[in-house]
Amino acid sequence: MTEAREPRLLPWAGTGGKPCYLITDADGGPVSRLADTTESVQLGMGAELLAHARGMLPDAPRGELRYLAECLTEALADALRVAESRGRRLERLN
C-alpha cells in the first residue's frame, strides 16, 4: 500500500488567486523541481527588493513609494506562500 502524501502548496497562484497544489511521489518530478526553482527566485527577488527599498526610502517621492509598496506587497505574499509550503513539508518530517 502506498503512503498518502499531503499536497504541496506551489509558489504560484491559480485562476482568481486560488492556491495551486501538487501531489507527487517522494522523488518529486519536473513540476516539483520547477516549484523549488521558483521559490528560490521569488525569495531572491524579495531580498533584492528589500535592499532596494532600504536604500530608496529616505529620499523617495510619493509616486515611487506607492510603486515600491506594491512591489514589496507582492514579494511578501510570495515569501509567505513559500514559508507556508516549506512549513507543511517540515511538519511531515517530524
Biotite code that builds the C-alpha atoms (Angstrom):
import biotite.structure as struc

atoms = struc.array([
    struc.Atom([0.000, 0.000, 0.000], chain_id="A", res_id=1, res_name="MET", atom_name="CA", element="C"),
    struc.Atom([1.370, 3.443, -0.896], chain_id="A", res_id=2, res_name="THR", atom_name="CA", element="C"),
    struc.Atom([1.638, 6.177, 1.697], chain_id="A", res_id=3, res_name="GLU", atom_name="CA", element="C"),
    struc.Atom([-0.837, 9.042, 1.319], chain_id="A", res_id=4, res_name="ALA", atom_name="CA", element="C"),
    struc.Atom([1.051, 12.236, 0.525], chain_id="A", res_id=5, res_name="ARG", atom_name="CA", element="C"),
    struc.Atom([-0.058, 15.681, 1.564], chain_id="A", res_id=6, res_name="GLU", atom_name="CA", element="C"),
    struc.Atom([-0.359, 18.019, -1.422], chain_id="A", res_id=7, res_name="PRO", atom_name="CA", element="C"),
    struc.Atom([2.439, 20.570, -1.796], chain_id="A", res_id=8, res_name="ARG", atom_name="CA", element="C"),
    struc.Atom([1.406, 24.212, -1.934], chain_id="A", res_id=9, res_name="LEU", atom_name="CA", element="C"),
    struc.Atom([3.020, 25.589, -5.070], chain_id="A", res_id=10, res_name="LEU", atom_name="CA", element="C"),
    struc.Atom([4.708, 29.020, -5.147], chain_id="A", res_id=11, res_name="PRO", atom_name="CA", element="C"),
    struc.Atom([2.260, 30.455, -7.667], chain_id="A", res_id=12, res_name="TRP", atom_name="CA", element="C"),
    struc.Atom([-1.447, 31.130, -7.629], chain_id="A", res_id=13, res_name="ALA", atom_name="CA", element="C"),
    struc.Atom([-4.064, 29.751, -9.971], chain_id="A", res_id=14, res_name="GLY", atom_name="CA", element="C"),
    struc.Atom([-7.069, 31.391, -11.560], chain_id="A", res_id=15, res_name="THR", atom_name="CA", element="C"),
    struc.Atom([-8.526, 34.090, -9.366], chain_id="A", res_id=16, res_name="GLY", atom_name="CA", element="C"),
    struc.Atom([-5.578, 33.913, -6.965], chain_id="A", res_id=17, res_name="GLY", atom_name="CA", element="C"),
    struc.Atom([-6.564, 30.461, -5.718], chain_id="A", res_id=18, res_name="LYS", atom_name="CA", element="C"),
    struc.Atom([-3.754, 28.277, -4.321], chain_id="A", res_id=19, res_name="PRO", atom_name="CA", element="C"),
    struc.Atom([-2.256, 25.567, -6.518], chain_id="A", res_id=20, res_name="CYS", atom_name="CA", element="C"),
    struc.Atom([-1.237, 22.193, -5.111], chain_id="A", res_id=21, res_name="TYR", atom_name="CA", element="C"),
    struc.Atom([0.879, 19.304, -6.348], chain_id="A", res_id=22, res_name="LEU", atom_name="CA", element="C"),
    struc.Atom([0.664, 15.661, -5.379], chain_id="A", res_id=23, res_name="ILE", atom_name="CA", element="C"),
    struc.Atom([3.862, 13.802, -6.206], chain_id="A", res_id=24, res_name="THR", atom_name="CA", element="C"),
    struc.Atom([5.899, 10.837, -5.082], chain_id="A", res_id=25, res_name="ASP", atom_name="CA", element="C"),
    struc.Atom([8.892, 11.050, -2.766], chain_id="A", res_id=26, res_name="ALA", atom_name="CA", element="C"),
    struc.Atom([11.272, 11.524, -5.700], chain_id="A", res_id=27, res_name="ASP", atom_name="CA", element="C"),
    struc.Atom([9.479, 14.641, -6.961], chain_id="A", res_id=28, res_name="GLY", atom_name="CA", element="C"),
    struc.Atom([9.406, 15.386, -10.633], chain_id="A", res_id=29, res_name="GLY", atom_name="CA", element="C"),
    struc.Atom([9.635, 18.230, -13.143], chain_id="A", res_id=30, res_name="PRO", atom_name="CA", element="C"),
    struc.Atom([6.850, 20.319, -11.572], chain_id="A", res_id=31, res_name="VAL", atom_name="CA", element="C"),
    struc.Atom([8.356, 19.832, -8.129], chain_id="A", res_id=32, res_name="SER", atom_name="CA", element="C"),
    struc.Atom([11.769, 20.965, -9.414], chain_id="A", res_id=33, res_name="ARG", atom_name="CA", element="C"),
    struc.Atom([10.140, 23.963, -11.128], chain_id="A", res_id=34, res_name="LEU", atom_name="CA", element="C"),
    struc.Atom([8.449, 24.855, -7.840], chain_id="A", res_id=35, res_name="ALA", atom_name="CA", element="C"),
    struc.Atom([11.804, 24.622, -5.996], chain_id="A", res_id=36, res_name="ASP", atom_name="CA", element="C"),
    struc.Atom([13.428, 26.905, -8.567], chain_id="A", res_id=37, res_name="THR", atom_name="CA", element="C"),
    struc.Atom([10.511, 29.349, -8.490], chain_id="A", res_id=38, res_name="THR", atom_name="CA", element="C"),
    struc.Atom([10.655, 29.538, -4.682], chain_id="A", res_id=39, res_name="GLU", atom_name="CA", element="C"),
    struc.Atom([14.368, 30.295, -4.844], chain_id="A", res_id=40, res_name="SER", atom_name="CA", element="C"),
    struc.Atom([13.850, 33.031, -7.450], chain_id="A", res_id=41, res_name="VAL", atom_name="CA", element="C"),
    struc.Atom([10.958, 34.575, -5.502], chain_id="A", res_id=42, res_name="GLN", atom_name="CA", element="C"),
    struc.Atom([12.943, 34.701, -2.270], chain_id="A", res_id=43, res_name="LEU", atom_name="CA", element="C"),
    struc.Atom([15.971, 36.165, -4.075], chain_id="A", res_id=44, res_name="GLY", atom_name="CA", element="C"),
    struc.Atom([13.824, 38.836, -5.713], chain_id="A", res_id=45, res_name="MET", atom_name="CA", element="C"),
    struc.Atom([12.302, 39.674, -2.343], chain_id="A", res_id=46, res_name="GLY", atom_name="CA", element="C"),
    struc.Atom([15.760, 40.124, -0.816], chain_id="A", res_id=47, res_name="ALA", atom_name="CA", element="C"),
    struc.Atom([16.859, 42.363, -3.689], chain_id="A", res_id=48, res_name="GLU", atom_name="CA", element="C"),
    struc.Atom([13.673, 44.408, -3.453], chain_id="A", res_id=49, res_name="LEU", atom_name="CA", element="C"),
    struc.Atom([14.115, 44.837, 0.295], chain_id="A", res_id=50, res_name="LEU", atom_name="CA", element="C"),
    struc.Atom([17.680, 46.083, -0.196], chain_id="A", res_id=51, res_name="ALA", atom_name="CA", element="C"),
    struc.Atom([16.450, 48.496, -2.884], chain_id="A", res_id=52, res_name="HIS", atom_name="CA", element="C"),
    struc.Atom([13.668, 49.747, -0.597], chain_id="A", res_id=53, res_name="ALA", atom_name="CA", element="C"),
    struc.Atom([16.056, 50.367, 2.284], chain_id="A", res_id=54, res_name="ARG", atom_name="CA", element="C"),
    struc.Atom([18.269, 52.481, 0.046], chain_id="A", res_id=55, res_name="GLY", atom_name="CA", element="C"),
    struc.Atom([15.418, 54.336, -1.623], chain_id="A", res_id=56, res_name="MET", atom_name="CA", element="C"),
    struc.Atom([13.025, 55.103, 1.229], chain_id="A", res_id=57, res_name="LEU", atom_name="CA", element="C"),
    struc.Atom([14.775, 58.042, 2.863], chain_id="A", res_id=58, res_name="PRO", atom_name="CA", element="C"),
    struc.Atom([14.563, 60.256, -0.266], chain_id="A", res_id=59, res_name="ASP", atom_name="CA", element="C"),
    struc.Atom([11.767, 58.674, -2.333], chain_id="A", res_id=60, res_name="ALA", atom_name="CA", element="C"),
    struc.Atom([8.981, 60.785, -3.882], chain_id="A", res_id=61, res_name="PRO", atom_name="CA", element="C"),
    struc.Atom([5.365, 59.738, -3.159], chain_id="A", res_id=62, res_name="ARG", atom_name="CA", element="C"),
    struc.Atom([4.700, 58.121, -6.570], chain_id="A", res_id=63, res_name="GLY", atom_name="CA", element="C"),
    struc.Atom([7.761, 55.949, -6.303], chain_id="A", res_id=64, res_name="GLU", atom_name="CA", element="C"),
    struc.Atom([6.794, 54.963, -2.760], chain_id="A", res_id=65, res_name="LEU", atom_name="CA", element="C"),
    struc.Atom([3.429, 53.647, -3.963], chain_id="A", res_id=66, res_name="ARG", atom_name="CA", element="C"),
    struc.Atom([5.100, 51.529, -6.650], chain_id="A", res_id=67, res_name="TYR", atom_name="CA", element="C"),
    struc.Atom([7.650, 50.271, -4.129], chain_id="A", res_id=68, res_name="LEU", atom_name="CA", element="C"),
    struc.Atom([4.888, 49.404, -1.662], chain_id="A", res_id=69, res_name="ALA", atom_name="CA", element="C"),
    struc.Atom([3.041, 47.435, -4.367], chain_id="A", res_id=70, res_name="GLU", atom_name="CA", element="C"),
    struc.Atom([6.206, 45.501, -5.255], chain_id="A", res_id=71, res_name="CYS", atom_name="CA", element="C"),
    struc.Atom([7.001, 44.818, -1.597], chain_id="A", res_id=72, res_name="LEU", atom_name="CA", element="C"),
    struc.Atom([3.442, 43.593, -1.022], chain_id="A", res_id=73, res_name="THR", atom_name="CA", element="C"),
    struc.Atom([3.744, 41.148, -3.917], chain_id="A", res_id=74, res_name="GLU", atom_name="CA", element="C"),
    struc.Atom([7.162, 39.932, -2.729], chain_id="A", res_id=75, res_name="ALA", atom_name="CA", element="C"),
    struc.Atom([5.847, 39.442, 0.807], chain_id="A", res_id=76, res_name="LEU", atom_name="CA", element="C"),
    struc.Atom([2.888, 37.421, -0.488], chain_id="A", res_id=77, res_name="ALA", atom_name="CA", element="C"),
    struc.Atom([5.325, 35.203, -2.434], chain_id="A", res_id=78, res_name="ASP", atom_name="CA", element="C"),
    struc.Atom([7.572, 34.751, 0.609], chain_id="A", res_id=79, res_name="ALA", atom_name="CA", element="C"),
    struc.Atom([4.629, 33.845, 2.829], chain_id="A", res_id=80, res_name="LEU", atom_name="CA", element="C"),
    struc.Atom([3.429, 31.253, 0.304], chain_id="A", res_id=81, res_name="ARG", atom_name="CA", element="C"),
    struc.Atom([6.941, 29.738, 0.200], chain_id="A", res_id=82, res_name="VAL", atom_name="CA", element="C"),
    struc.Atom([7.116, 29.725, 4.010], chain_id="A", res_id=83, res_name="ALA", atom_name="CA", element="C"),
    struc.Atom([3.727, 28.026, 4.295], chain_id="A", res_id=84, res_name="GLU", atom_name="CA", element="C"),
    struc.Atom([4.668, 25.392, 1.736], chain_id="A", res_id=85, res_name="SER", atom_name="CA", element="C"),
    struc.Atom([8.021, 24.645, 3.347], chain_id="A", res_id=86, res_name="ARG", atom_name="CA", element="C"),
    struc.Atom([6.469, 24.614, 6.812], chain_id="A", res_id=87, res_name="GLY", atom_name="CA", element="C"),
    struc.Atom([3.952, 21.985, 5.730], chain_id="A", res_id=88, res_name="ARG", atom_name="CA", element="C"),
    struc.Atom([6.736, 19.830, 4.310], chain_id="A", res_id=89, res_name="ARG", atom_name="CA", element="C"),
    struc.Atom([8.790, 20.174, 7.522], chain_id="A", res_id=90, res_name="LEU", atom_name="CA", element="C"),
    struc.Atom([5.806, 19.125, 9.661], chain_id="A", res_id=91, res_name="GLU", atom_name="CA", element="C"),
    struc.Atom([5.619, 15.849, 7.735], chain_id="A", res_id=92, res_name="ARG", atom_name="CA", element="C"),
    struc.Atom([9.224, 15.064, 8.670], chain_id="A", res_id=93, res_name="LEU", atom_name="CA", element="C"),
    struc.Atom([8.525, 15.241, 12.404], chain_id="A", res_id=94, res_name="ASN", atom_name="CA", element="C"),
])
